[in-house]
Amino acid sequence: MILEHIKEFSRHAHSYDSHTCVQKEVAKYLVSGVKSKPKSILDLGCGSGEVYKNIDWEIEHFVGVDSSQEMSDKHPTCKDIDIINEDFESSTLALKLQPSYDLLISSSALQWSHDIEKMIQFASFTCKEGAFAVFTDKTFETIYTLSGLEVFLPNAQALLKIFEKYFTCKSEIKTFKISFSDNLSAFRYIKQSGVSGGKKRLSVSQTKSLIQNYPLTYLEFEVLFIWGTPKTLEL
Ligand SMILES: C[S@@+](CC[C@H](N)C(=O)[O-])C[C@H]1O[C@@H](n2cnc3c(N)ncnc32)[C@H](O)[C@@H]1O
């Protein structure tokens, strides 16, 4: 399933920037909650650089990890930035990283982990401070309810419990809405933003009927924000 997300991101990399106002807002808000001005930063699922673009303090080293070549090709480059084109769940990723970073951050990417708890645990061993924004199961809730599709996004409360196992953290659940003048534009946005699963699970006629019968004038998103320090550092 992850591979299909990657293909989806790669396919839409050219249009990603213009169809991602929610992810842009999310990255901006996530970075604004980081107050410590960390010097070394690891960004998991860095994409085209929304996290990096919002950093307004001086840093020494920024490492972005993304499995989509097309997305990471759009990331800003400079001598302080290293981009690793790899799956952040790969067991060999740690070999390419420093033992620890001042900040490990991930915006709009961890919801696709096969094993999100393993990723959160890995994060807690790899940073002095963590900042995470994860799309949750209230995202596109009306579409899931109408279509009967199985929700693949994590539940915010369940996810918060996992974060609290590994981090002493501050959390916030925020909802976002984007309005559209017609349903077709809304469904195009889903396709091009890469927030959907990227897996075609509805037939063409089911999709048509969903587009015709979608009752809202907006798309709904819910994001869990976490800022915290690893509990391992407290031992
Ligand atoms: C919605 S985009 C967010 C990009 C960026 N963080 C932002 O805020 O705009 C999610 C990114 O995560 C990447 N991604 C998803 N699953 C991944 C995985 N298992 N390993 C590495 N990158 C992954 C995708 O390629 C994509 O670039």
The ligand as a Gaussian input file, in Angstrom:
#p B3LYP/6-31G(d) Opt

LIG

0 1
 C        1.557000      14.929000       2.091000
 S        3.255000      14.883000       1.708000
 C        3.909000      15.993000       2.910000
 C        5.232000      16.541000       2.465000
 C        5.788000      17.612000       3.386000
 N        6.165000      17.069000       4.675000
 C        4.785000      18.747000       3.553000
 O        4.446000      19.058000       4.688000
 O        4.341000      19.300000       2.528000
 C        3.836000      13.318000       2.343000
 C        5.243000      12.964000       1.905000
 O        5.629000      11.790000       2.620000
 C        6.323000      10.937000       1.719000
 N        6.192000       9.566000       2.238000
 C        5.048000       8.867000       2.470000
 N        5.346000       7.655000       2.975000
 C        6.697000       7.590000       3.068000
 C        7.620000       6.607000       3.518000
 N        7.205000       5.418000       3.989000
 N        8.945000       6.889000       3.483000
 C        9.401000       8.095000       3.017000
 N        8.584000       9.068000       2.565000
 C        7.237000       8.823000       2.593000
 C        5.659000      11.149000       0.382000
 O        6.507000      10.795000      -0.693000
 C        5.370000      12.655000       0.434000
 O        6.419000      13.410000      -0.126000

